[in-house]
């Protein structure tokens, strides 16, 4: 903001508006360029990000260890485990009920 010229009249105001428009245009071009790069390289960037995080955590950890540290994966595994346990408990209860009903 130190480089900002002092505006004393309409002419300097118009020059400043033009200068700001040029800065806006240049920023928009740079943003568009960065967005294109991101679109073209998203998979590569994501893969490198995961690799770097994995290397930070543990150099010797396996892919599965890294996956199970993810909260969403842990929640999914917990949900699946809970469902399997519930179904197994129901099956055991039905088996016990059927065994005791036959003996009556």
C-alpha positions in Angstrom: 0.0 0.0 0.0 3.0 2.3 0.3 3.3 2.4 -3.5 -0.3 3.8 -3.9 -0.2 7.1 -5.6 -2.0 10.1 -4.1 -5.2 11.0 -5.8 -5.6 14.7 -6.2 -8.0 15.1 -9.1 -10.1 13.2 -11.6 -7.2 12.5 -13.9 -5.1 10.8 -11.2 -8.3 8.9 -10.1 -8.8 7.6 -13.6 -5.1 6.5 -13.8 -5.4 4.7 -10.5 -8.6 2.9 -11.7 -6.8 1.9 -14.9 -3.8 0.6 -12.9 -6.1 -1.4 -10.6 -7.9 -2.9 -13.6 -4.5 -4.0 -15.0 -3.6 -5.6 -11.7 -7.0 -7.3 -11.6 -6.5 -8.6 -15.1 -3.0 -10.0 -14.3 -4.3 -11.6 -11.1 -7.2 -13.2 -13.0 -4.8 -14.6 -15.7 -2.5 -16.0 -13.0 -5.5 -17.6 -11.2 -6.7 -19.1 -14.4 -3.2 -20.5 -15.1 -3.0 -22.0 -11.6 -6.4 -23.5 -11.9 -5.5 -25.1 -15.2 -2.4 -26.5 -13.7 -4.4 -27.9 -10.7 -6.9 -29.5 -13.1 -4.2 -31.1 -15.2 -2.2 -32.4 -12.2 -4.7 -33.1 -9.5 -4.1 -36.9 -9.3 -0.3 -36.4 -9.2 -0.6 -33.7 -6.5 -2.9 -35.8 -4.4 -0.7 -38.9 -4.7 2.4 -36.9 -3.7 0.6 -35.3 -0.8 -0.4 -38.8 0.5 3.1 -40.1 0.1 4.6 -37.1 1.9 2.2 -37.5 4.8 2.9 -41.2 5.0 6.7 -40.6 5.0 6.2 -38.0 7.8 4.3 -40.5 10.0 6.4 -43.6 9.6 8.9 -44.6 6.9 8.2 -48.3 7.4 4.4 -48.3 7.7 2.5 -50.3 5.2 -0.3 -49.0 3.0 -2.9 -50.6 5.1 -1.5 -49.1 8.3 -1.7 -45.7 6.7 -5.3 -46.4 5.6 -6.5 -47.4 9.0 -5.1 -44.2 10.5 -7.8 -42.4 8.4 -10.9 -41.6 10.5 -13.4 -42.3 7.7 -11.8 -45.8 7.1 -11.9 -46.6 10.8 -15.6 -45.6 11.0 -16.5 -47.7 8.0 -14.6 -50.7 9.4 -16.3 -50.2 12.8 -19.8 -50.1 11.1 -19.1 -53.2 9.2 -17.8 -55.0 12.3 -20.8 -53.9 14.3 -23.2 -55.2 11.6 -21.4 -58.6 11.4 -21.4 -58.9 15.1 -25.1 -58.1 15.3 -25.9 -60.7 12.6 -23.7 -63.3 14.3 -25.4 -62.7 17.7 -28.8 -63.0 16.1 -27.8 -66.3 14.4 -26.5 -67.7 17.7 -29.7 -66.6 19.5 -31.8 -68.3 16.8 -29.7 -71.4 17.0 -30.1 -71.6 20.8 -33.8 -70.9 20.5 -34.3 -73.7 18.0 -32.2 -76.2 20.1 -34.3 -75.5 23.2 -37.6 -75.5 21.4 -36.9 -79.0 20.0 -36.3 -80.4 23.4 -39.6 -79.2 24.9 
